[in-house]
Amino acid sequence: MARRVVVLVLPRVLALDYSIAVNILGDQPGYELLTVGEPGQAGPAAGVVIVPSHPLSAVDDADVLVVPGYGDPHLPPPPAFRTAIADAFARGVTVVGICTGTFALAASGITADRRVTTHWRYAGMLRELFPDTKVVDNVLFVPDGNLLTSAGAGAGIDLCLHLIREDFGVEAELAAGREAIASPARLGPQPQYVDVLAPPGADLAATREWALSRLSQPLTVDTLARHAAMSRRTFIRRFRGETGLPPMRWLTLQRILVARRLLETSDWSVDRIADAAGMGTAANFRVVFRRETGSLPSDYRRAHRAVDV
């Protein structure tokens, strides 16, 4: 039976955030998608009026409730919307906030002592308005139990793909990404406002591409600086300016991405994956992988195996 995904059409809903959720999740065969709201409450925002297909009461049948971003997030949604969110969360429904949609979740009282994120521009406001909420700065998305929140529009895509992966596996996620012309979901802890996979046209893009082709080899800051024909100090400064990350932190994230793909799609041993990803020993690989993803490689493989290989 398909899981019912309900997209909440708040007053002043942002058309981009709404369309991301509707298009990516609505195209997933395992989901039945509804848009819900109250007549006359849906807009306009930026000249766009979105008319929900179902009344707010349809939230009662949701398996997943998605709350897209909306304008003027310091203004709480109407009480009926807040009650619908709170009741769904209390029933164990997976509640997803995209961008400023996190403000609606907080206004509904479900984020107290929970880890959430939002667009970097609004993180300070969220923290000030809801001091009992644990706001995580500069990450793409944060899962905390049945509460998932993301930053802006691009991170909303990542979160939707992450949700598909959790519900239906990596093959479904990859298919959804291909349909949307989007990369597989990036790790949630990556920074919001940089592309850690070598921004096109950046001065150090060639060095990052060179490093990506040699992740199984020992790489140091000095090695990368020599390839870029820069001093160590200048290289670190320029690298961080382009990616938002220190060089070795960037390398670790790339190696984790390689390890994830191999765990999902191959039958390689942990030792072989550790070597291919440049993680050294299997013991070191387990420590780093758990620190970055929250799970051991063996547990991750069981949860995300694409096919029986």
Protein Blocks (a to p, Z undefined) as FASTA:
>chain_A
ZZdddddddehiafklmmmmmmmmmmpmkbccdddddehilbceehiacddfbdfklmmm
pfbdcddddehklbccdfklmmmmmmmmmnopacddehjlmmmmmmnopmgoiacdddfk
lmmmmmmmmmmbccdehifbdcehjaccdddfklmmmmmmmmmmmmnojklmmmmmmmno
pacdddfklcfkbcfeopghiaklmmmmmmmmmmmpccdfklmmmmnopafklmmmmmmm
mnopafklmmmmmmmmmmmmmmmmmccdfklmmmmnonopaklmmmmmmmmnopafklmm
mmmofbaZZ
